[in-house]
Amino acid sequence: MSLIRLSLASVSLLALGAVTAPALAQEAASQAETADVTATGTFGDIVVTANKRSENAQRVPIAMTAYSGDQLKALGVTDATQITQQVPGLQLNAWSPNVTIFNLRGISQNNFTDYLEAPIAVYVDDAYMGSMNGLSGQLFDIQRVEVLRGPQGTLFGRNATGGLIQYVSTEASRAEFNGYVNAGYERFNRRAVEGAVGGSLTPGLRFRVAGRVTKADGYIKSAAALPGVFDGNGQDLGAENGWALRGTVQADLGPDGTLDLWVKHSEDNNVATGGYVFDNCNLQDNGYCTTDAAGLGNGSGGVINGITGERASPFANFSNTPGLFNRTTDILQGKLQYDLGGVKLTSITNYTALNKSYQEDGDALPVTVIVFQTQARYKQFSEELRLSGEADRFRWQTGAYFLDMKIKGTMATIGAPAVGAALAAGLPGVNSAINEVYDLHSRNWSVFGQAEYDLSDKLTLIGGLRYSKDTKSVDYSSSVVEGSQSAPIASDESFSATLPGASRISHGDIAARVTLNYKPNNDTLLFASWNRGIKGGNFTLNGYVTADTFQHRPETLNSFEGGIKWSNPARSLRVNATAYHYIYDDYQTFALIGGVPQVGNSNAHATGAELETYFQPNKHININLGATWEVSRVDTVQAAGSQFLSVLVPGASVPQYCTDQNDGTYFCNYPAKTVSGARFPNQPRFSLNYVVRYNFDALAGNISAQVDGVWYDKQFLEVTNGQSSLQPAYNVTNTSLTWTSDNDRFSLQVFGRNVLNQAYRAYTLNLGPLGTTSVYARPATYGVGATIKW
C-alpha cells in the first residue's frame, strides 16, 4: 500500500519539470579596509561599495552585513551559498546545485523553476548574474562579500527588490609578487585545494590567477528499501565534483585610469545529486496522507521508507535511477575607470555563457515512477556606464544600463505522469515522455541617478531614481511523445490564440530611494529611508496552465526603514540596529494548484527588526551577535483546488474532502480555495547568529579557538504554509581551532561543522494527499586544513 501511495506521490513531481577612483584610490581603499579590520580585530569594520564608491560600512545608511576574505576564511566559507549563517535575515533554499534560492527577510523566488530571476539580486565583481543556475559555486580568493537588505534598485537596478548579495574577488592591484595555497580534507571524503598568485608583469601592468578544486562523496547514502528485492542504486547523493579558474589583469591608463580584464571558467562534472526523501505523512488505510481543508499535507511523522512505510533516515537514498548534474560557466568581463577631471567614468561590460544538464529520480523509490531531465543554455550580455562626481557638500552618480538574456532549454518527464498524458492523448502509454522546449528572451534597459546633499555638517539628504524597462518573449511547446508518435499539449501559440499577447511582456517601472542621515558625532549614524523596489513579471512554462495564468504580473515593494549604527570611541563595541515595514503589491506567490505548479500574485506586508553587535573587550576576544524578528502576512495564496486520485485500496475509507466516482478514481474538492494570512517562506519569527573567538600567542604563532553558528525559530518552507512544510526550530553550531605563524605565512586548522548533528530540511515540497518530498542539509562534518602564503 505504501509503495502504491508513494508511487502516486511521485507523479505530482511533474511540478518539478512542468564607482571608484583609479589605481591609487583603489590601493588606498584596500589599505583602509585592512586598517579598519585590524583596528577592531578579526571581525571589525571593512570598506564596502554599497553606494558604488568606497566607504566604511559603518557610515553607509543601509542595513547591511559585510565580511572580508579573512573573515570568511575564519568562518570556513568556501561556497557562495555558505554565507547565510552569519548574515541576519538571510537563508538558503536548495535541493541540489541545480537551483539556488536565496531568501532575505522572507523575500525569495519561492519557485523551483530555473528560468526565472530571483528578487534577491546576486552580483559578482560588479556584474549581475541573471540565471539561478549560476548562483552556487566555489568561493575562493575573495576580497569581501556584501549583503544589502531591503530594495536596492536605484543603483543596482534589476530585481534587487528584497536586497542583494555582492561577491568581490581579489583584484590584481598588488605590484609585489604574492600568493597562497590552501588544502583541506573533511568528512565524506571532501578534498579541496585552492590557491592564487599575482604581482607586477611590468610597471603599470599587474596580474592575478586563482583557482579551486573540490571533490566529495555524497552524504545521503544509497540504501536498500527492501534488501534482496529493492536494493540501492549505489549512488550517494549530495556529492561535489567541480573546479574553477579565474584570471585578471589590471593596467594603469596613465595617472588617471585603470582597466581590469577578467576571464573566469568553472565546471561541475557528473555531480551525484537529484533525489528526495518522503516525510511528514499521516498515512491512512486508503494509502493517502491526511490534508487540511486547503488540500495541503498536515502530517508531522518524519521520513518514511517508500516500500515498507516504516520510519527511515533522512540521509538514506532509496532511488533506482542515478541523478546527475553538469554545468560549465564562462565569463568575460572588463571594468574601465577613468578620471575625466572632476568627473569619474566607470564602464562595466560582462558576457556570460552557462550550459547545464540535470537529471533527478523524482519518486525516491527503487522503481521508475518519475524521472525528470532538463538542459539549459544561458547567455547574457550587460553593459553599465556610470558618471560620478562630488563637490564640497554634494555627491552624485548617474548612468545607464543594458542587459540582454537568452535561455534555451528542454525538459523531459518520464514515468507515470507521461503515461497518463499519453493515454489521455490516445497513445498506448507504454514508453512515453512529456517533452517541453522553450526559448526565453529578456531585455532590460534602464537609466538611473542618485545624489547626496549635506544639509548641514550633521544632516544629509539622499535621493535616487531609476527607470527600468523589461521586454520579454517566449517560444514554448509541450507534447507527449511515444516512439514516433506525438500529441501536442500546449504552446505559446495556443495560449496566445486564447489570450492575445500571452507570450509577450513589455513593462516599465520606477525604483526610487529617499534617505535622511543624521550624524550627531563621528561614532553614530541615524538614518530613515523609503525605498521602492520592483521585479518584472514572467511566464509559467507548463502545458497544463491556462492562458490567463501563463503570465504573472510584476511585483512592487515599498520599504520604510529606520536604523542606527553606533560604536564607542575606542571602537571596541559596535551596535547596528534596523527596523522596517514592507508593503508589497502583487507579491509573486507559488503553489501547486490541481497538481500544476503556478505563480500567482497577492498583496503582502511584513514588519521586522535586526540587531548586530560586534564586541572586542581586548585583543584576545571577539564576540559577534546578530538577531532578527519579523512578522509577515500574505493576503491570499491559491490552494490546491480540486484533483483526481486513483483508488489504491478498494473498500477502504474515502479520503477526506473526496468522493468515490465508482470508476477507480476519487474526485477531491478542497473547500478552502485560498490560504489567507500565510507567512513568508523561510521566515522564522526569531533568529540568532553568533561568533565567539578567543586567540592567544603560543607555539611561535597565534592560536584562535572559535565557536559560531545560528539558531532559527520554527518556519514554513513554502508560502502555502502547509503543516508538513513546517520546519521546527533548530540550531547549527560550528567550531574551529587555528594556529597561525608569527610571520602570517603558515596556518593550520581543525574544524567541525554542525557539530551537534542537527537534522534539518534544506528544501520541502508539499504534495497534499500524495506526501511531502524533502532534502535534508548536511549532517555533522569535521576536517583539517593548511595554508601557505608568500
N, C-alpha and C positions, 0 to 999 in steps of 0.2 A: 504493500500500500504506500509506504514511504517512497519507494522507487518511482511509482507512477505519479504520485503527487509532486515530487521534486522534478520529475521529467517535464511535467507541465509547467512547473515554476520556471524552468529554464526557457520555455517558449517565450515568455514575456521579455526575455532578454533581447528580443528583436528590437526593443527600445535602444539597445546599445548600438545597433547598426544603423536601425532606421534613424663769450662769456668771460671768458678770462683774458688776461693780457698775454703777450708773447713770452719767450723763453725765460727771461729774468723774472718776470712776475710769477710764472708758474713755479720756478725754483723757490721763490720767496714764499709762495703759498705752501709748498711742500715742507719748507723749513718751519713755517708757522704751525703746520699740523703736528710735526714732530715735537715742537716746543710745547704745544698745548697738551699732548698726551703725556709727555714727561712731567709736566708741571703737576699733574694730578694723578699720576700713577698709571697702571696698565689700562684702566677703563676711564680715561679722562676725556676732555673735550677734543674734538677734531674739527678741522676746517672742511666745510661742505660747499656744494654748488647748488643748493636747493633753489636759489634765485638766479641760477646760471651766472654766478660770479662767486669768487672765493670769500667765504665768511665763516667766522666761528659759529658753530651750531647753536651756541647759547644766545646769539644775537639775531637769530632768524625767527620771525614771528609765525612759525608753522609748527604744528605738532609733529615731531619727527624723532626718529632714533637713527643714529649713525654709528658704525663701527669701522675702525681702521683694519688694515690687513693683519697687524699683530694681534689685535683684539679678537679677530675671527679665528686666528690660529689658537689662541688661548681657549676659545670656546669649542675647538675641534670641528669647525665648519669647513667642509671640503666639497660640498654640493650646493648648488644655487638654491635648493629648497630647504636647507637646514637652518636658515636664519630665523625661522619662526619662533623658536623657543624664547629668545631674548628680545623680542620686539612686541611690546604690549599691543594687543588687539589684532595681531597677525597670526593666521593659521593656514594650514595646507590641507587640501582635499585631493587625494590622488590614489589611484589603484595600480598604477604602473608608470614608468617614464613616458608612456604613450601620451598622456594628457596631464598637465599640471594646472591646478586651480588654486590661486592664492585668494585668501579671504581676509579683508581688513575692515575692522569694526562691523563685521557681519555682511559686508558688501562683497559679492563674488559673482562669477559666472556659474550659477548653480545648475549647470547643464554639462553633460559629458561629451557633447559633440565638439570635434576638434577644428571645425571650420569657422567657429565663431570667435570673436575677440572678447577679452575679459574687461571688466570695469576697473581692474587694478592694472595699470599700465606698467610694463617692465621695460627699462632702458638699460642697454649695455654700452658703456663708453659713449654716452650722449645720443645713441641711436635707438629708436623704438623697435621692439621685437613684436611684430603683429600676429604671430602664429602661436597658439597654445602648444603646438608640437615642439616649439623651440625654447620653452621656458626652463625646463630642467636641464641639468648638465653639470660638468665639472667646474669647480670654482678653485682657481689657483692663481698665484702671483697677483693677488688683488690689492689694490690701494685702499679701497673703502667700499662700504655698502651704505646707502641712504634709503630709509623708508619714510615717506612723507604721507601722513594720514590726512584724509579729507580731500575734497576736489582740488586738483592741481592743473586745471585745464587752461589757465591763462598762458603760462609759459611753456608747459609741456604738452598741452593740447589733447590729442586723441585719446579718448576712453580712459582718462585719469579721473573718473567720477568718484571712486572711493579712495583714491590715492595712487601712489606709485612706488615702485622699487627700482633703485638705480644702482647698478654694479659698475664700479670704476676700476679698470685694470691698471697695473703699474705701467707707466709710460716710459719712453726712452729719454728721460730728461737728465739722467746722471751721466757725466762725462767719464768718471773713473770706472775702471773695469770692476764689475761686481756680479754677484750671483749667489745661488744656493742650490742644494739638493736635499730633498726630504724623502724618506721612505718609511712605510708603516705596514704593520700586519695586525689583524684582529680576527675575532671570531667569525665563523662561516667562511674561513679561508680568504678573507678580504685582504688583497695586496694592492698597495698603491705607491707609485713613485712620481714625484714631481720635481721640477727644477726650472731655473731661469738663469740667463746670462745676458749681460749687456755692458755698454760703455761706448766710448768715442771711437768712431771709424776714422774721421779726420776732423779738424777744427770746424765746428758748426754742424756736424753730422753725427748722430748717435743712433744706436740700435738696441733692441732687446728681443730675445726669443725665450718663450716659456712654454712648458707643456706638462701634461699629466696623463698617467695611465692607471686605470683601476680595473681590477678583476675580483669577483667574489662569487661564491656559491650561493644558492638560494637558501633562505631561512624558513620557507614554507615547504616542508619535506614531503616528498612523494610517499603515499601510504596506500595500503590495500584496504578498500572498503569492505571486502569480504574475501579473506585470504584463500587462494586456490581457485576462486571463481572470478572475482574482480580485483586483480592486483593493480598496483600503481603503475604509472607510465614511466617512472624513473626520473622525472624532471622535478627538481626542487625550484620553486618559484621565488621571485624577489632577488634574482642574481644581478650582477653587474659585469659588463664587459665593454669598456669604452676607452677611448683616448682622445686627447685634444691637443692642438698645437697652435700657438699664436706668435706672430712676428710683427714687430713695429719698428719703423724708422722715423726719427724726428730730425728735421732740418731747420736751421735758422735761416730766415729770409732777410738777411741784413740785420740791423739792430731793432727793427720794428715788427718782425713777424716770425711765425713758426708754422711748419707744415708737418702734421702727423699722418702717416700712412700705416694702415693695419691690414694684415691678412690673417684670417682665422679659419681653422678647419677642425671639425670634430666628428667622431664616429661612435656609434653604438652597434655592435655586431652580434646577432643571434643571442640577444639577451633573453634569459629564461624568465618569462613573465606571462600574464594573461590567464588568470584563474581566480576562482572565488570560493568562499565557504557560505553555507546557509546557516542563518541563525535567527533567533527570536521568533519562533513559530509555536503557537499553541495548537498542536495537532489535534484534529477532530477525527471521529470514526469514518467520516466521508473522505479523508485524505487531504483536506484543505486546512489552511490556517485560519484562525478567527480574525475578524476585522471589526473595525468600528463602523459607524454609520456612513462614513465617507469612503469606505472601501479600502482603508489603509490597514496594514497589518498592525496588530496591537499586542503582539507577544513579547516575552522577555526571557525566553528559555535558554538562550545561548546557542552555540554552534552545534549542529547535528550532522551525523553521517547520513548521506542521501540514500544509502541502500538499506541500512538497518533502522534508521530513525533514532539511534542512540546518540547520547552526547559525544562530541568529538572535539579534538584540539583545534583552536583557531589557526594553528601552524601546520595543518595536515592538508595535502593536496590529493584529492581522490580522482582527479580528471584522467581521461584516457587520451585526449588529444593534446600534444605539446603546444604551448604557446610560444610566441617569439616576437621580438621587437628589433627592427633595424632602422637606423637613422644616420644620415650624413648631413652636415651643415657646413656651408662655405660662406664666408663673409669677406667682402672687400669694403674698406672704409677709409675716408680721408677727412681730416679736420684742418682747416686753414684759419689762422688767427693773425690779424694784421692791424696795426695802429695807423689809422689814416690821418693822425694829427688831431687828437682830442676825441675822435670817434673810432671805436674799435669794431672791426668787421670779423664775424665768425661765420664760417661755412662748414656744414657737416653733411657729407654725402655717404650714403650706405647702399650696398647691394647685398642681398641675402638670398641664397638658394638652399632649400631644405627638401630632402626626399625621405619619406618614411614608409615602412611596411609593418603591419602588425597583425597578429592572429591570436585569438583567445578561445579557450574552451569555456563557453558561457554557461554550462549546466552544472559544473562542479561534481559531475558523475562519471563513473567509469564506462559509460555507454555514450554514443554520439547522439545527443539530442539537439544541441545547437553549437555550431562553430561560426564565429564571426571573423571576417578578414577585411582589412582596409589598407589602402595605399593612398598616399597623398604626395603631390609635388607642389611645393610652395615657392614663390618668388616674390620679392619685394624690392622696390627702389624708393628711396626717400632722399629729400634734399631740404635742408634748413638753412636760410640766410638770415643773419641777425646783425643789427647795428646797436651799439650801446655807447653811452657817454655819461658824463657827470659834471656838475658844477659845484659851487660851494654848498648849496642846500638842495640840490636837485640831481637825481639819478634816473636814467631812463633806458629802456630797451624797446626795440621794435623789430619786426621781422615777418617772414613768410615761410610757409611750409608746404611741401607736396609729398604725397605718399601714394604709391601705386602697388596694389597687392593682387596676386593671382594665385588661386589654389585650384588644382585639378585633382580629383580623387575618384576612387571607386570603393564600393562597399559590397560585400557578399555575405549573405546569411544562409547557412546550410543547416539542414536538420528539420525539426518539427515545424517551425514557422513556414519554411518553404514548402513542406508537404501540404500544409493547409492551404497555402496560396495556390499551389498547383492544382489541387482538387477543385478549388473554387473556380479556377480558370478552365476546367475540363481536361486537364492534363493528367497523366497516370499517377503522379505523386510518388514515384519510386526513387528517383535520384535527381532531386530538383534543388534549385537555389534561387534566392531573390537577389538580383543584381541591381545596383544603383550606380549611376555615373553622374558626376556634377562638374561644372566649371564655373567657379565663382570669381568675379572680377570686382574689385573695390578700389575706388579712387577717392582721395581726400585732398582738398587744399584749404589752407587757412591763412589768415593774416592776424597779427597779434601785436599788442603793445602793453607795456607796464611802466609805471612811473612812481617814484618815491619823492616826496617833498617834505623837508623838515619845517614844520610849522613853528618850531622853537628848538632850543637845544635838547629838549626832552621829549618832544612830541613829533611824530612822523605819520604822514598820511600816504598810503599806498593804494593805487588803483590800477586795475588791469582789465583788458578786454580782448576777446578772441572770437572772430567769426570763422566757423568751420562748415564746409560743405561736403557732404557724402554723396557719392553716386555709386550704386551697386547694381549688378545684373547677374543673373544665374541661368545657366542651361542645366536642366536636371531631367533625368528619366529613371524610372524604376520598372522592372519587369521580372516575371518569374520565368526561369529557364529550365528546360529539361531536355537533355540531349540536343537535338537540332530544332526543337520546338520552343517557342516562347510566347508569352502573352503579356501585353502591357498592363501596368498597374496605374501609373500616373506620370505626368511630366509637367514641365513648366508651361508647355503649350496647353495642356488640358486645364491647368489651373487658370491660365490667362484667358482661355475661352469662356470660363465661367465668370471670372473677375478680371476684366481688362487691366493690365499693368501689374498683375500679381508677381511677376518675375523681375520687376524693376523698382529701384528705390532712388529717390533724389530728395535730399533733405538738408537744409541749412539751419544752423542754430548758433547761439552765442554762449560762450563761457565767460564768467566775469568774476572779479575779486575787488573787494574794498576792505582794507585793513587799517586800523589805527593803533600805532605803537606808542607806548609811554615808558620812558626810561628815567625813573626818579634818581638813579645813581648808576655807576658803572657795573654793578653786580646784579641789577634787577631789570627785567623786561616784562612789561604787561602789554597784552595785545587783545584786541577784539576784531573779529572779521566776519564778513559774509562772502561765501563762495558759491558760485553756480556752476555745477558740473553737468556735462552732457555725454550721452552714449548713444550711438546710432542704432537704428533698427536693423533687422536682418531676417534670414529665412530659416524655416524649419524644414530641413530636407528629409522628408519621409513620404512615401507614397500613399499613406493612409490618413494624412491630414486632409482638411478641406481647403478649398480655395481661399476662404476668408481667414484661415489660420496658418496659411503658408508663410505669411509675413507676421512679424511682431513689431510693435511701434518703438521708437526711440524712448529713452528714459531721461529724466531730468532730476537733479538733486540740488536742493538749496540747503546749504550748511551754515549754521550760525555757531561760531566758536569764540571762546574766551580763554585766555591762559596766562600763566606766569612762568618765567624762567628766572631762577634766583640762585646765587652762590654766595657763600660767606667770603669776607675779604681774603682769607687765606686760601680760598679755592679748595678746601678740603671737604666741602659739602656742597652738593648741588641738588636742587629740587625743581622739577618741572611738572606742572600740572595743567591739564586742559579739560574743559567741559564743552559739550557740543550738543546740538539738536539738529536732526536731519528731517527734512520734508521731501519725500520722494513723489514725483509724478510719473505714472506709467512704469513703475519698477518692474523689471523683466523677471518673471517667475517661471519655474519649470515644474512640470508634473506629468505623470503617466495618466492619460485620460482614455479610458477604454483600452488600456494596454498600449497606447500610442504615445511616445514622448512628444511633448509640445511645450513651446514657450508662449506665455501669455503676458498680460500687463495688469498691474494693480497699483494703487496708491499705497504708500507706506510711510512710516516715520519711526525715528529712534532717538533716544536720549542717552547720553553716556558721559563718562569721565575717565581720565587716565592720570596716573601718577608715576613718575620715575624719580628715584633718588640715587645719588652716587656719593659714597662716603669713604674718605680715606683719613682716618684719625691719625695715622702715622705712615711712614714709608713702607711698612710691612703689611698693612691690611687694606684691602679693598672690599667694600660691601655695596652691591648694587641691588636695588629692589624696584620692581615695577608692578603696578596693579591696574586693573580695569574694572569698570562697572558699566553695564548697558542694559537697557530695556528697549524692545522694539515691537512693532506691530505691522504686519502686512494685512491690508484690509480684507482682501479675498484672494484665494488661490483655488482654481478649479480642481475639483476632486475627481475620483475615478469614474463617476457617472454610472455607466452600465457595461456589462460584458457577459459573454457566454463562457461557461465552464463545462468540461466533459464530466459525465457521471463516472466516477472512479470505482465506487463500491456500491453496486446495486442494492437497494433496500436500506442503505444507511441513511442517517438523518440528512435532510437538505440543508446546505449552508445557509446561515442567517442572511436575510435580505434577498434570497434567491427563490425561484420557483422551478419545479421539475417540469420540463417541456414534454416528457414522455417520448422523447426521440433520442435519448442518450446524452442530453445536454441539460444544463441548468441555465436559466436566464437570471442574472443578478442585477437588480436595480437599487443602487445605494441611495438612501433618502437624502443624505447630506450632499448636495450637489457642489457645494463650495466649502472650503475651510476658511473660517473667519478668525482674524486676530492671531495669526501664526507669528512666531518669532523668526528672525533672520536665521538662515542655516549657519552652522559653525559659530554661533554667537552665545557663549556662556554668559550668564549674568555677572559672574565674577571670574577673575583670573589673577594669578600672582606669579611673576617670574623673579628669579633670584640668582645672584652670584656672590659667593663668599670666597675670598682668595687671601692666602697668607704666604708671605715669602720671607726667607732669611738666607743669610750668606753661609755657605758651607761647601766643603769639597772643592775648593778653588773656583767657586762659582756661586750661583744663587739657586735655591730650591723653592719652588712655589707649589703649594697644595691648594686645590680649588674644588669647590662643590657648586654646581649650577643646575638649574632646571626650571620647570614651570608646572603650576597646578591650574587645572581648568575645572570650573564648575560643570554641572551637567549641561548638555546642549543637544539640540536636534541637528542631525547631519543632513537634513533635507528641509526645504521650505514648506512642504506639506505637513511637517510636524507629526507624522505618524509615530505611534508609541514604539514600534520596533526599530525606528531610526534614532531613538534617544540614546545618546552616549552618556553613561554615568560619569560622575566626576572622577578624575584620575590625576596622577602626578608622575612626571618623568624627571628623574634625578640623574645627573652625570657627575663623575669625579675624575680628577687627574692629578698627577704628581710629575713636575717638570724640573729638570736640572739644566741650567744654562751656564756656560763657562764665563769667566770674568771678562774675556775679550768678545763675548757675544758671538763667537764663531761656531760653537758646538752646543747642541742641546739634545737631551733625551727625555722621553715622556712615556709614562704608563697611564692608561686611562680606562674608564668604564662608562658605557652609555646605557641609559635606562637600567641602572644598577638594581633597582627594586623590582625589575622584570614585570612591569605593568603591561597587561594585555588590553589594548585599546584599538578602536577601529580607525583606519585612515580613510575609509570610504564605505558607504552603505547605499543600497537602492531598495526601497520598499516596494514590493510587488503585490501587496494586498494579500488575497487568499492563497497566492502561489508562493509565498515565502519572502524572505529577505536575503539578498546577496551582499556580502561584505568582504573587505580585505583588511587584515589587521597589520598594524605597524610592526616594525622590527622589535623583537624582544631584547633582553639584556645582551650586550656585547662588551668585549674588553680587548685591549690590544696595546701595542707599543709603537713608538715612532722615534726617528732620529733625524736631525737636521745639521747640515754643514753649510756655513756661509763664507763668502770671501768678498 
